[in-house]
Amino acid sequence: MNKLAIFDCDGTLVDSQLNICLAMEECFAAAKLEPPCREKTRRIVGLSLIEAMQVMLPEAESDFHIALAEDYKRAFQKMRAQGRVVEPLYDGIAELIAELDEAGWLLGVATGKSDRGLRLCLEHHGIHARFVTLQTADRHPSKPHPSMIETALAEAGAASETAMMIGDTSYDMAMARAASVTGVGVAWGYHDRETLKEAGADHIVGNPAAIAAIARSF
């Protein structure tokens, strides 16, 4: 059975928090709302957009959540067109991907990004071809529903016991638990260690090299 390492994107592979915070602030301003504090925005990274807006504005109507999600998309697309989107790989990620690939692991992504956003991000860093399965918010329920992981396992020919979900949020760890795969929480993203632990992380790591060590134990 194949071994599969599934990565979250924002906060795990790339540091995109500034982009996300700015787009959220711009879409709130367009709706004549007080922009949220950035800590609140960081807490919803990983959710699909409509679900994120539900968390941000729980008292609002569902139609407003949908409209605000569309405003966010437009704000982000405008930023990208203006060359303001910066999504650097975290230190050590490129080396980790190469090491896992060389060790025979298949690689995947499960993210709240859109198909287009994920493709642009991975192609920018020259790593798109490394991944055999890409699961996004365009085709799945929001995390922590296990659909993304279950589809990734099926596409890669892997079993839950030979797979790990690597992510920086409680949503990633809850999704891993729901899909019965090993959950590896990363401490360089948007949720703290205690939050990752409470969500069911099997491991919490402080650097990408520690993920390679976990992979060697499978």
Long-range contacts (C-beta under 8 A, 24 or more apart in sequence): 1-157, 1-158, 1-159, 1-162, 2-106, 2-156, 2-157, 2-158, 2-162, 3-104, 3-105, 3-106, 3-158, 3-162, 3-163, 3-215, 3-218, 4-105, 4-106, 4-107, 4-108, 4-133, 4-152, 4-153, 4-156, 4-158, 4-162, 4-163, 4-164, 5-100, 5-105, 5-106, 5-107, 5-108, 5-163, 5-164, 5-166, 5-211, 5-215, 6-107, 6-108, 6-109, 6-110, 6-133, 6-135, 6-148, 6-149, 6-152, 6-163, 6-164, 6-165, 6-166, 6-181, 7-107, 7-108, 7-109, 7-110, 7-166, 7-167, 8-46, 8-109, 8-110, 8-111, 8-165, 8-166, 8-167, 8-168, 8-169, 8-172, 8-189, 9-109, 9-111, 9-113, 9-118, 9-121, 10-45, 10-46, 10-87, 10-111, 10-112, 10-113, 10-189, 10-190, 11-45, 11-46, 11-167, 11-168, 11-169, 11-186, 11-188, 11-189, 11-190, 12-90, 12-166, 12-167, 12-168, 12-172, 12-186, 12-189, 13-89, 13-90, 13-93, 13-109, 13-121, 14-87, 14-88, 14-89, 14-90, 14-93, 14-121, 14-125, 15-87, 15-88, 15-90, 16-85, 16-86, 16-87, 16-121, 17-42, 17-45, 17-190, 18-86, 19-76, 19-79, 19-84, 19-85, 19-86, 19-87, 20-45, 22-75, 22-79, 22-84, 23-72, 23-75, 23-76, 23-79, 24-56, 24-72, 24-75, 26-75, 26-78, 26-79, 27-68, 27-71, 27-72, 27-74, 27-75, 28-68, 30-71, 30-75, 31-67, 31-68, 31-71, 33-57, 42-190, 43-190, 43-191, 45-112, 45-169, 45-189, 45-190, 46-111, 46-112, 46-143, 46-167, 46-168, 46-169, 46-171, 46-172, 46-190, 47-112, 47-142, 47-143, 47-171, 48-112, 48-137, 48-140, 48-141, 48-142, 48-143, 49-73, 49-112, 49-137, 50-142, 51-142, 52-112, 73-114, 76-117, 80-120, 87-121, 87-124, 89-125, 90-188, 90-208, 91-208, 92-207, 92-208, 92-209, 93-208, 94-125, 94-127, 95-208, 95-209, 96-208, 96-209, 96-211, 96-212, 97-127, 97-130, 99-212, 100-211, 100-212, 100-215, 101-130, 103-212, 103-215, 103-216, 105-215, 106-132, 106-133, 106-156, 106-158, 107-131, 107-132, 108-132, 108-133, 108-134, 108-135, 108-152, 108-155, 108-156, 109-133, 109-134, 109-135, 109-136, 110-135, 110-143, 110-148, 110-149, 110-152, 110-165, 110-167, 110-172, 110-175, 111-135, 111-136, 111-137, 112-136, 112-137, 112-142, 112-143, 113-137, 114-138, 115-139, 132-156, 142-171, 143-169, 143-171, 143-172, 143-174, 143-175, 144-170, 144-171, 144-172, 144-174, 144-175, 144-178, 145-175, 145-178, 146-175, 146-178, 146-179, 148-175, 149-175, 149-176, 149-178, 149-179, 149-181, 150-179, 153-179, 153-181, 162-218, 164-214, 164-215, 164-218, 166-211, 168-196, 169-195, 169-196, 169-199, 170-195, 170-196, 170-198, 170-199, 171-199, 172-199, 173-199, 173-200, 173-201, 174-199, 174-200, 176-200, 176-201, 176-202, 182-214, 184-211, 184-214, 186-211
